[in-house]
Amino acid sequence: MNDRHIDDRPDEGYTPGTTHAEWGAGNPRLRITRDDERTEFAIEDDVVRIGAAEGNELRLADTDPVHATITHDDRDEYVLTMHGEGETNASLGVDATHADKDSETLRTGAHFTAGPWTLVFARDEFADHGRPFGGRAGGEYSDQPLQPPRPDYDEGEER
């Protein structure tokens, strides 16, 4: 039996802490695959329209004109809203974060499909707002130490 606790971690080396970083930090991106095609798309805008239409921030062939939208919200979260058919973590019953079955807060590893494409969201751990203090290694549910409240991203932040 492992009798180690979060407070027993060594003082040296990297110990993850809060997942609240500067606005938009953590290199948010999508890893995109289809058959043998692989690419990565950096999310640099507060609204990213994904689909086949000209003018979308991310154009993908064989999808609806605007198949999905990712919105960078005022909590510094990236929220996916599906407009076309596709699988999401929320539609599969996994980690649904919104009452609307077509929307979900994206965390690293969240995936969705648009036509023949599979898209996987990634954001560096220090900024992902998910589980602080190293995730499961740092605690679970009632044993998970709370992180401080999110910064006020409206205060002094340029967007």
Buried (B, 14 or more C-beta within 10 A) or exposed (E): EEEEEBEEBEEEEEEBBBBBBEBBBBEBBBBBBBEEEEEEBEBEEEEBBBBBEEEBBBEBEEBBEBBBBBBBEEEBBBBBBBBBEBEBBBBEEEBBBEEEEBBBBBBBEBBBBBBEBBBBBBBBBBBBBBBBBBBEEBBEEEEBEEBEEEBEBEEEEEE
